[in-house]
Amino acid sequence: MNSSGNGQLKSSSINKTKGSNEVKILAAFKQQIIVDSEKGPIKTIQQAIDESLPGCVIKIAPGLYQECLKITKPQLRLEAKDKSGDVVILGNKGPVILLNVQKSEKCHLVGLKIAHTGQVEDEKDEGYKKSHFTKNLNVNNQEIIERDINQDIITYVSPPEKELCDVYNINQYVHSIVTVYSGKMFIEDSLLSLNFIAYTFKQILPAILVSENGELILNRTEVKGHKNQDTIGVLIQNGDALIKDSKIHNHKSGGIYIKSKPTNHVKIVNTKIVQNEIIGVLCQGIDSQVLLEGNKIEKIGGPGIRIGISNKSCIIRNEIRLNRPGIEVISGDPYIYENKIDKNISSGIVTVAYSDYRCDGRIKSNISISGNRDFGIVCSGIKNHTKIESNPCISYNKKSGIRAEDNSEIYIFKNKISRNMGQGVLVVETASAVVEKNEIYENMKANIALGGGNSVNTLIVENKIFGGRCEGIFIIDGENAWILRNHIYENNDGIISVTSIPLIQSNEIYRNKSHGIMMVKDSRVNFLNNKVYENDSGVGIFVRDKCQGTIKDNETYNNKVDILVENRIKSLANVRKENKFSGLVRIPQNYDFSYMLESNSNFCQIF
């Protein structure tokens, strides 16, 4: 390498005779050019590109090449000449490598190390305001304007419908390591580094940009950022991409940003996306489907994955951990399948209905949603209809396994929800849920808790609810809840209803440590056709305070006390006739009072 550091390349080359038959023969047999800054006549890579024919293989000798490359010829292949040393291409302004060919034409970069220093000369022009909202149309300054058009975008705080990938301007001059402006760019076995940016550089600097007419194939490549500068790994704007077996890490402004259309094809497979700030992967675009499969997404300073409005991306078999949160869905409709979503710094999955947009999506068959610092899954917002189904391990989260809030209406089906430090399922005021055919067990607080102001239309049906340290089901201030055909057993209490009006029908409530069901304060429970048995340390049906409602067609046996009613309640005057009690009955009606005194003299103390 030239010790003067002036950026000239050391190279050797085959001779090329322009305008002769030799060129045609070389093209037919794949032209090959050697670039060597010390020994060859061709000393720069750009010179080799300029002299090449379509389909040429440009072999680059080890060394430092301080230049920016513009590729406008198709089918070129730039590769390291040998493995004895590194080929380092270092640029300081605009794209280090720009691909601008026909959309169907391609270029290969193999075995290279490419970096951007950000050492841009201070261009002064009084008529030019550095802002992505303002353009000076002076022809002499056009390149400066296009290059610096995004310089203020770092301060742009956008709503969910306008993310960074929506407002970023991709052109032929904007700073990057590689800009795929038009054509197909294959990058293999390479290193793209932004670790050498000058401290004076104040813009966002993406490693790779892909525009609408571009396609990126990134394979076995490392894309490295800068821990103190605002770098991005990959930004795709309505282009196509396949990112495979690569590593994208240490980017302060985010790992991968994707804005795509339904006609685009974007896949990220078996890639490590780690230690980025702000975001790991953002998928934006109505009805577009990005595939994220088999990736490790870890230690992100924001969401590991964010799904934008009406986006239908597929998140399959990824390991998502130590993020804030693991996955964030903002009025999107993703398919989240067979992932490990564990030990995130906030919640595992957050779904939010933004503004008037609907939030859907299926969270299905994930291997584990476990050990997250807040909730396993939290859903909020009106028009939130998230479906949570067939997940075998929603467990060990520091708060609730699943939380529904803020007018959300979610569906929870065939999950195993266990051993969370809070509730298994928590449905707070104004929210509702259908909780069907789940196993909900051994949670530290209630296995299911619901209620609060304006809470309506929660259905709990055909679940196994057992082993809770507190209640199997706890309802407070609940309206129009239906609890049907559940097995509720081995909890501290089976069901506690406080100032609520649920329908509790056709359940089996048994072997709970304290009471089968307890109605408190002004609850108005319709308790019909249930079996309550073997709650041998407490009361099968315990009616406290001034609770009203209907208790009818129930069967109780092998409880310490089958039914206990604290106060005389007119609506329960015929409770003995309308139910089948096999054990002790304590009912303070006039015609039953002597029976109660015989059963337990201590009961008199409550009157």
Secondary structure by P-SEA (a helix, b strand, c coil): ccccccccccccccccccccaaaaaaaaabbbbbbbccccccccaaaaaaacccbbbbbbccccccbbbbbcccbbbbbbccccccbbbbbcccccbbbbcccccbbbbcbbbbbbccccccccccccccccccccccccaaaaaaaacccccccccccccccccccccccccccccccccccbbbbccccccccccccccccccccbbbcccbbbbbccbbbbbbcccccccbbbccbbbbbccbbbcccccccbbbbbcccbbbbbccccccccccccbbbbcccbbbbbccccccccccccbbbcccccccccccccccccccbbbcccccccccccccccccccbbbbbcccbbbbbbbcccccccccccccbbbbccccbbbbcccccccccccccbbbccbbbbbbcbbbbcccccccbbbcccbbbbccccccccccccccccccccccccccccccccccccccbbbcccccccccccccccccccbbbccbbbbbcbbbbcccccccbbbcccccccccbbbbccccccccbbbcccccccccbbbbccccccbbbccccccccccccccccccbbbbcccccaaaaaaacccccccc
